[in-house]
Amino acid sequence: MIALTDEARKMFEANRVLNNSKPSQPIVVHNAEGHVIASDQDKADAIKEWFETQFTGNEPPLDPHTGTPRPLNTPISVLEVSSAVMKLKNNRITGHAVQTKCQTNC
């Protein structure tokens, strides 16, 4: 998980600016040695590497759940699912590209 830092905010902003098709103010990106990176492609590569290091840390993988499966104390209602889907950007789900009945019928 990306740590919520000023550096992370700057990297998200730099990524947004570099991916924008409209001309904008140039951004300054530094490499690991602190030198300014000149080309937009090299800037994008540096930002990509930074994000990769954030997502591929040295933490060991989580142990799988070993508890006994049991029913929910309170079932999930259709209203809860519908409300959650409506909050998603463009009605998109995270993870696998699966279309649910709720997305098409809610």
N, C-alpha and C positions, 0 to 999 in steps of 0.2 A: 504494500500500500504506500502511496506517495505521502510523505510527511507534509503537513500543511505549514509551509514556510514561505518566506518572501521569495526565496529562490524558485520554489515550485510555481508561485504565481507569475514570476517573470518568464519562466519557461513556457507556461500555458499561453501567456500573452504573445511571446515571440512566435510560437507555433501558429497562433491565430493570424498574426500579421503576415507571416511567410506564406500561409495558405490562402490569403485573401487575393483575389484577382485584381482588385482595384489598386492603383498606385498609392503608396503611403509613405510616411516618413521612414527613412532607413532605421533599422534597429541595430544595436551593437551587441554582439555575442562574443564572449571570450572562450578560448580553449582552456584545457586543464592547466596549462602553464601561465594563463593570464593574458595571452596575446589576443588581439582583436582579429576576428575571422572576417575576411573580406567578401567572399562570394556567398550568394544566397544559398547555393547548393551545399557549400561547406557548413553554413550556419544550420541548415536543416539537418545535416548529418550529425552535427554536434548535439543538437537538441534531441534527435532520435536516440543517440547513444546515452544521453543523460536520462531520458525516460526509461530506456532499457535497464539501466543500472538501478533505477528506482523500483522497477517491477521484478527484477531478478536478483533479489538480495540473497544473503547467506543464511536466511532463516530456514530451518528444516520444515518439510511439509507437515501440515496438520495431520494428526492421527484421525483415522476414520471413526465415526460414531459407533460405539460398541454397546450402547444401551438397548434395552428391549423395546421394540416398537409398541406404541400404545395409541389409542385414539385421542384426538384433541379433547380438551376439557370443554371448549366452546367451538363448534364447527365454524368454518369460514363461510360467510354468507355471500350470496350472489351480489348484494349491494356493495360489500367490501371489495370484491374483485373488480366490479364495474368501476368503483371510485378509484381504485389503484390504477386501472388501465387508462382512465381519463386523465390522470396526472402525468402519464408518460408522454414524453416529447414525440409528437407525430404518431401517437398510439403504438410506439415501437416497444418491443420487449427486449430485455437484455439476455445475453447467452445465445442459445441456438435459435436459428430462424424458424420458429414454429408459429403458425398462425392458429389462434384459438377461436372457438365459437364466440367467446365473449368479445373479442376484437372485431369480429364481423357483425355480430348481432346486438351489441350493447349500444 
